[in-house]
């Protein structure tokens, strides 16, 4: 079993992790954590949206064959 199979996740995760950590470090305590959670939420929204459209596109291609 390939643990690094999902390329979309690995494309999106490192930048969002780095952005979240840097926001926590460089922005004052109250706002840094809030913005870090916003970045994490945006990561999951983009990931699931991208996955949904990729599956939808692959279904459309297989239906047209």
Helices and strands as residue ranges (DSSP letters): H 7-26, H 29-64
